[in-house]
């Protein structure tokens, strides 16, 4: 009886599931308090006004308003929430 599988397929079947990272709400869109704006690994996006960062670097809104992105470096952006008027 053979001790090795012929084609070697038994060792190849591993793959991790997707983590669903990325921007969830884009610029100039309305957002409500507590909703997630970005899920990220590391701090590519930084929290600005009315935005907080969770322990896994997730950015979320702490007030209702419009999402605003501002680029500060080549690979860094600040995300803020601007209050709706009128």
Contact map, one row per residue, 1 for C-alpha under 8 A:
11100000000000000000000000000000000000000000000000000000000000000000000000000000000000
11111000000000000000000000000000000000000000000000000000000000000000000000000000000000
11111000000000000000000000000000000000000000000000000000000000000000000000000000000000
01111100000000000000000000000000000000000000000000000000000000000000000000000000000000
01111111110000000000000000000000000000000000000000000000000000000000000000000000000000
00011111000000000000000000000000000000000000000000000000000000000000000000000000000000
00001111100000000000000000000000000000000000000000000000000000000000000000000000000000
00001111111100000000000000000000000000000000000000000000000000000000000000000000000000
00001011111110000000000000000000000000000000000000000000000000000000000000000000000000
00001001111110000000000000000000000000000000000000000000000000000000000000000000000000
00000001111111000000000000000000000000000000000000000000000000000000000000000000000000
00000001111111000000000000000000000000000000000000000000000000000000000000000000000000
00000000111111100000000000000000000000000000000000000000000000000000000000000000000000
00000000001111110000000000000000000000000000000000000000000000000000000000000000000000
00000000000011111000000000000000000000000000000000000000000000000000000000000000000000
00000000000001111100000000000000000000000000000000000000000000000000000000000000000000
00000000000000111110000000000000000000000000000000000000000000000000000000000000000000
00000000000000011111000000000000000000000000000000000000000000000000000000000000000000
00000000000000001111100000000000000000000000000000000000000000000000000000000000000000
00000000000000000111110000000000000000100000000000000000000000000000000000000000000000
00000000000000000011111000000000000001111000000000000000000000000000000000000000000000
00000000000000000001111100000000000001110000000000000000000000000000000000000000000000
00000000000000000000111111000000000011100000000000000000000000000000000000000000000000
00000000000000000000011111000000000111100000000000000000000000000000000000000000000000
00000000000000000000001111101010000111000000000000000000000000000010000000000000000000
00000000000000000000001111111000000010000000000000000000000000000010000000000000000000
00000000000000000000000011111000000000000000000000000000000000000111100000000000000000
00000000000000000000000001111100000000000000000000000000000000000111000000000000000000
00000000000000000000000011111110000000000000000000000000000000000110000000000000000000
00000000000000000000000000011111000000000000000000000000000000011110000000000000000000
00000000000000000000000010001111101000000000000000000000000010011110000000000000000000
00000000000000000000000000000111111000000000000000000000000011111000000000000000000000
00000000000000000000000000000011111000000000000000000000000011110000000000000000000000
00000000000000000000000000000001111100000000000000000000000111100000000000000000000000
00000000000000000000000000000011111110000000000000000000000110000000000000000000000000
00000000000000000000000110000000011111100000000000000000011110000000000000000000000000
00000000000000000000001111000000001111100000000000000000011110000000000000000000000000
00000000000000000000111110000000000111110000100000000000011100000000000000000000000000
00000000000000000001111100000000000111111000000000000000111000000000000000000000000000
00000000000000000000110000000000000001111111100000000001110000000000000000000000000000
00000000000000000000100000000000000000111111000000000001100000000000000000000000000000
00000000000000000000000000000000000000011111000000000000100000000000000000000000000000
00000000000000000000000000000000000000011111110000000000100000000000000000010000000000
00000000000000000000000000000000000000011111110000000000000000000000000000111000000000
00000000000000000000000000000000000001010011111000000000000000000000000000011110000000
00000000000000000000000000000000000000000011111100001000001000000000000000011110000000
00000000000000000000000000000000000000000000111110111000001000000000000000000111000000
00000000000000000000000000000000000000000000011111110000000000000000000000000111100000
00000000000000000000000000000000000000000000001111100000000000000000000000000011110000
00000000000000000000000000000000000000000000000111110000000011100000000000000001110000
00000000000000000000000000000000000000000000001111111000001111100000000000000011100000
00000000000000000000000000000000000000000000001101111100001111000000000000000000000000
00000000000000000000000000000000000000000000011000111111111100000000000000000000000000
00000000000000000000000000000000000000000000000000011111111100000000000000000000000000
00000000000000000000000000000000000000000000000000001111110000000000000000000000000000
00000000000000000000000000000000000000011000000000001111110000000000000000000000000000
00000000000000000000000000000000000000111110000000001111111000000000000000000000000000
00000000000000000000000000000000000111110000000000001111111100000000000000000000000000
00000000000000000000000000000000000111100000011000111100111110000000000000000000000000
00000000000000000000000000000000011111000000000000111100011111000000000000000000000000
00000000000000000000000000000011111110000000000001110000001111110000000000000000100000
00000000000000000000000000000001110000000000000001110000000111110000000000000000000000
00000000000000000000000000000001110000000000000001100000000011111000000000000000101000
00000000000000000000000000000111100000000000000000000000000011111100000000000000101100
00000000000000000000000000000111000000000000000000000000000000111110000000000000111100
00000000000000000000000000111110000000000000000000000000000000011111000000000000111100
00000000000000000000000011111110000000000000000000000000000000001111100000000011110000
00000000000000000000000000110000000000000000000000000000000000000111110000000011110000
00000000000000000000000000100000000000000000000000000000000000000011111000001111000000
00000000000000000000000000000000000000000000000000000000000000000001111100001110000000
00000000000000000000000000000000000000000000000000000000000000000000111111111100000000
00000000000000000000000000000000000000000000000000000000000000000000011111011100000000
00000000000000000000000000000000000000000000000000000000000000000000001111111000000000
00000000000000000000000000000000000000000000000000000000000000000000001111110000000000
00000000000000000000000000000000000000000001000000000000000000000000001011111000000000
00000000000000000000000000000000000000000011110000000000000000000000001111111100000000
00000000000000000000000000000000000000000001110000000000000000000000111110111110000000
00000000000000000000000000000000000000000000111100000000000000000000111100011111000000
00000000000000000000000000000000000000000000111110100000000000000011110000001111100000
00000000000000000000000000000000000000000000001111100000000000000011100000000111110000
00000000000000000000000000000000000000000000000111100000000010111111000000000011111000
00000000000000000000000000000000000000000000000011000000000000001111000000000001111100
00000000000000000000000000000000000000000000000000000000000000111100000000000000111110
00000000000000000000000000000000000000000000000000000000000000011100000000000000011111
00000000000000000000000000000000000000000000000000000000000000000000000000000000001111
00000000000000000000000000000000000000000000000000000000000000000000000000000000000111
